[in-house]
Amino acid sequence: MTKKILGLMLMLAALSVSAQTNPAPWCCRQPYRSLQRWTVDLTPLFDWWRRGGDESPLPGVAPAPAGSPNPRRPLAAWKRITGVKTGEQYGCWVVDADIATSPTTHTNEWILLQNPPAAEAEQYYNLKALLVQYDTQMAGDRESYRTETNAEARAAGYARADAQADTKMLRVNTYEYRQLAAKKAAAAATTLADWQQIEQARERARKQLAAIPSSDGQYQLDVFALELGRNRSGQLVFDAGVPLADGAP
């Protein structure tokens, strides 16, 4: 395996942990966020969301008017944002966003997202590039393995023919052919081992890539973010916060 691929695998290792362990839905991950000088724990919101959201009114309380916050919903200012990045502005991602206040209530608007999951997006595209490299190297290994095994078979055939020759003069190359066959067999075995190693690494990368949301080959944003209001241009601004290690709010 080339040093370039090994280096890229090591770079992705730290980023790939969440992709292997995140629960569904994808948005319910990284509950601890840092926003400037304070932190927030989104666990209550995640629990509510995983249950499908409880839209029913509280016992003995009249239903709230349409558009009013659900009193059962924790952290009402945090919305689920899904969409594809279309650009950058003021250090934020520009997103054609689906904005969900509950699993069943959605609106759509162009937004600005502060603290976007740039590392996650980079991981997605790195994994895509890595799969291409794996496919290229596996194709090379397949061709090399075919070449080495064919050469081994030819050398072994020559060795058998020499060994069965009627004259001693024709048998002098038997040893060389046997050595060549052994050399080609060892080379084929090494190539096969490399091929299998890359195949296993490719499968791990494929699973990591499959765990990251995407749309039409692009990274798909899916994260809870805090609604900050509108800027002077009237654009709705959200902040996803900086993820902190689980258990360390």
C-alpha positions as CSV (number, residue, x, y, z in Angstrom):
1,M,0.0,0.0,0.0
2,T,1.4,3.4,-1.0
3,K,2.6,5.9,1.6
4,K,0.2,8.5,0.2
5,I,-2.8,6.2,0.8
6,L,-1.6,5.2,4.3
7,G,-1.1,8.9,5.2
8,L,-4.6,9.8,4.1
9,M,-6.0,6.9,6.1
10,L,-4.3,8.1,9.2
11,M,-5.6,11.6,8.6
12,L,-9.1,10.3,8.3
13,A,-8.9,8.0,11.3
14,A,-9.7,10.6,13.9
15,L,-12.6,12.0,11.9
16,S,-14.1,8.7,11.1
17,V,-15.0,7.6,14.7
18,S,-18.3,9.5,14.7
19,A,-19.2,8.0,11.3
20,Q,-18.9,4.5,12.7
21,T,-20.8,5.1,16.0
22,N,-23.5,7.8,15.3
23,P,-27.1,6.8,16.1
24,A,-29.9,7.5,13.7
25,P,-31.1,10.1,12.8
26,W,-27.8,11.6,11.8
27,C,-28.6,15.0,13.2
28,C,-28.7,13.6,16.8
29,R,-24.9,13.6,17.4
30,Q,-22.4,15.7,19.1
31,P,-24.8,17.0,21.8
32,Y,-22.3,19.3,23.5
33,R,-21.7,22.5,21.7
34,S,-19.7,25.6,22.5
35,L,-21.0,29.0,21.4
36,Q,-18.6,31.8,22.2
37,R,-18.4,31.9,26.0
38,W,-21.1,29.3,26.9
39,T,-21.9,25.7,26.2
40,V,-25.1,23.8,25.6
41,D,-26.2,20.2,26.0
42,L,-28.6,19.1,23.3
43,T,-29.3,15.7,24.7
44,P,-32.9,16.5,25.8
45,L,-33.7,17.7,22.3
46,F,-32.1,14.6,20.7
47,D,-34.2,12.4,23.0
48,W,-37.3,14.3,22.1
49,W,-36.5,14.1,18.4
50,R,-35.7,10.4,18.4
51,R,-39.1,9.7,19.9
52,G,-40.6,11.4,16.9
53,G,-41.5,14.6,18.7
54,D,-44.6,15.1,20.9
55,E,-46.9,17.5,19.2
56,S,-49.8,16.9,21.5
57,P,-50.8,19.7,24.0
58,L,-50.0,19.3,27.7
59,P,-52.8,17.8,29.8
60,G,-55.4,20.5,30.8
61,V,-53.8,23.1,28.5
62,A,-55.5,24.3,25.3
63,P,-53.6,23.7,22.1
64,A,-51.2,26.6,21.2
65,P,-52.0,28.7,18.1
66,A,-50.4,27.6,14.9
67,G,-46.8,28.6,14.7
68,S,-46.4,28.8,18.5
69,P,-43.5,26.9,20.1
70,N,-44.4,23.4,21.4
71,P,-44.2,23.6,25.2
72,R,-43.1,19.9,25.2
73,R,-40.1,20.6,22.9
74,P,-36.8,21.3,24.6
75,L,-34.4,24.0,23.3
76,A,-37.0,25.6,20.9
77,A,-34.4,27.9,19.3
78,W,-32.4,25.0,18.0
79,K,-33.6,23.8,14.6
80,R,-32.6,20.8,12.4
81,I,-30.9,22.1,9.3
82,T,-30.5,20.0,6.2
83,G,-29.3,21.0,2.8
84,V,-26.3,21.4,0.5
85,K,-23.7,24.1,0.8
86,T,-23.8,26.4,-2.2
87,G,-21.2,29.0,-1.2
88,E,-19.6,31.0,1.6
89,Q,-20.3,34.5,2.8
90,Y,-19.0,36.4,5.9
91,G,-17.2,33.2,7.0
92,C,-20.4,31.2,7.0
93,W,-21.8,28.5,4.7
94,V,-24.6,29.6,2.4
95,V,-27.2,26.8,2.5
96,D,-30.4,26.2,0.6
97,A,-31.8,24.8,3.9
98,D,-34.7,22.7,5.0
99,I,-35.4,24.1,8.5
100,A,-37.3,21.7,10.8
101,T,-38.7,22.6,14.1
102,S,-40.1,19.1,14.6
103,P,-39.9,15.8,12.7
104,T,-43.1,16.9,10.9
105,T,-42.8,20.7,10.6
106,H,-40.5,22.1,7.9
107,T,-39.8,25.4,6.0
108,N,-37.3,26.2,3.3
109,E,-35.0,29.2,3.1
110,W,-31.5,30.3,2.1
111,I,-29.6,30.7,5.3
112,L,-26.1,31.5,6.6
113,L,-24.6,28.9,8.9
114,Q,-21.9,29.8,11.4
115,N,-19.5,27.1,12.6
116,P,-20.5,24.6,9.8
117,P,-19.3,21.0,10.0
118,A,-16.4,21.7,7.6
119,A,-14.3,18.8,8.9
120,E,-17.1,16.4,8.3
121,A,-17.6,17.7,4.8
122,E,-13.8,17.3,4.2
123,Q,-14.0,13.8,5.5
124,Y,-16.7,13.0,3.0
125,Y,-14.7,14.2,0.0
126,N,-11.5,12.7,1.2
127,L,-13.2,9.3,1.5
128,K,-14.6,9.6,-2.0
129,A,-11.1,10.4,-3.3
130,L,-9.7,7.5,-1.3
131,L,-12.1,5.0,-2.8
132,V,-11.0,6.1,-6.3
133,Q,-7.3,5.5,-5.3
134,Y,-8.2,2.1,-3.8
135,D,-10.0,1.1,-7.0
136,T,-7.0,2.2,-9.1
137,Q,-4.6,0.2,-7.0
138,M,-6.8,-2.9,-6.9
139,A,-7.0,-2.8,-10.6
140,G,-3.2,-2.7,-10.8
141,D,-2.9,-5.5,-8.3
142,R,-5.3,-7.6,-10.3
143,E,-3.2,-7.1,-13.4
144,S,0.1,-7.8,-11.6
145,Y,-1.3,-10.9,-10.0
146,R,-2.4,-12.2,-13.4
147,T,1.0,-11.5,-14.9
148,E,2.9,-13.1,-12.0
149,T,0.8,-16.3,-11.9
150,N,1.0,-16.7,-15.7
151,A,4.8,-16.3,-15.5
152,E,4.9,-18.8,-12.7
153,A,2.9,-21.3,-14.7
154,R,5.2,-20.9,-17.7
155,A,8.4,-21.3,-15.7
156,A,7.0,-24.4,-13.9
157,G,6.0,-25.8,-17.3
158,Y,9.5,-25.3,-18.7
159,A,11.0,-26.9,-15.5
160,R,8.8,-30.0,-16.0
161,A,9.7,-30.2,-19.6
162,D,13.4,-29.9,-18.9
163,A,13.3,-32.5,-16.1
164,Q,11.7,-35.0,-18.6
165,A,14.2,-34.3,-21.3
166,D,16.1,-37.3,-22.7
167,T,19.5,-35.7,-22.6
168,K,21.5,-34.2,-19.7
169,M,22.3,-31.1,-21.7
170,L,18.6,-30.2,-22.0
171,R,18.1,-30.7,-18.2
172,V,20.6,-28.1,-17.1
173,N,18.0,-25.3,-17.0
174,T,15.6,-27.1,-14.8
175,Y,16.9,-25.5,-11.6
176,E,16.8,-22.0,-13.1
177,Y,13.2,-22.5,-14.2
178,R,12.2,-23.9,-10.8
179,Q,13.8,-20.9,-9.1
180,L,12.0,-18.5,-11.5
181,A,8.7,-20.2,-10.8
182,A,9.2,-19.9,-7.1
183,K,10.1,-16.2,-7.5
184,K,7.0,-15.5,-9.5
185,A,4.9,-17.5,-7.0
186,A,6.2,-15.4,-4.1
187,A,5.6,-12.2,-6.1
188,A,2.0,-13.3,-6.8
189,A,1.5,-14.1,-3.2
190,T,2.7,-10.6,-2.1
191,T,0.5,-8.9,-4.7
192,L,-2.5,-11.0,-3.6
193,A,-1.9,-10.0,0.1
194,D,-1.7,-6.3,-0.9
195,W,-4.8,-6.7,-3.0
196,Q,-6.8,-8.2,-0.1
197,Q,-5.5,-5.6,2.4
198,I,-6.6,-2.8,0.1
199,E,-10.0,-4.5,-0.5
200,Q,-10.5,-4.6,3.3
201,A,-9.5,-1.0,3.7
202,R,-11.8,0.0,0.8
203,E,-14.7,-1.7,2.5
204,R,-14.1,0.2,5.7
205,A,-13.9,3.5,3.8
206,R,-17.1,2.6,1.9
207,K,-18.9,2.0,5.2
208,Q,-17.6,5.3,6.6
209,L,-18.7,7.2,3.5
210,A,-22.1,5.5,3.5
211,A,-22.6,6.7,7.1
212,I,-22.2,10.4,6.1
213,P,-25.3,12.0,4.6
214,S,-25.0,13.0,0.9
215,S,-27.1,14.0,-2.0
216,D,-26.2,13.4,-5.7
217,G,-22.5,12.9,-4.7
218,Q,-22.3,16.0,-2.5
219,Y,-22.0,16.3,1.2
220,Q,-25.5,16.7,2.8
221,L,-25.6,19.0,5.8
222,D,-27.7,17.5,8.6
223,V,-27.2,19.2,12.0
224,F,-29.0,21.1,14.7
225,A,-28.2,24.8,14.9
226,L,-29.2,27.7,17.0
227,E,-31.4,30.4,15.2
228,L,-29.7,33.8,15.7
229,G,-32.2,35.9,13.8
230,R,-31.7,37.9,10.6
231,N,-28.8,40.0,9.6
232,R,-29.0,43.5,8.0
233,S,-29.5,41.9,4.6
234,G,-32.5,40.0,5.9
235,Q,-30.8,36.7,5.8
236,L,-31.6,34.1,8.5
237,V,-28.5,33.2,10.4
238,F,-27.9,30.0,12.4
239,D,-24.9,28.8,14.5
240,A,-24.1,25.1,14.8
241,G,-21.6,25.7,17.5
242,V,-18.3,24.0,18.0
243,P,-18.7,20.3,18.9
244,L,-17.2,19.3,22.2
245,A,-16.2,15.8,23.3
246,D,-19.2,13.8,24.6
247,G,-19.4,14.0,28.3
248,A,-17.5,17.2,28.6
249,P,-19.9,20.2,28.5
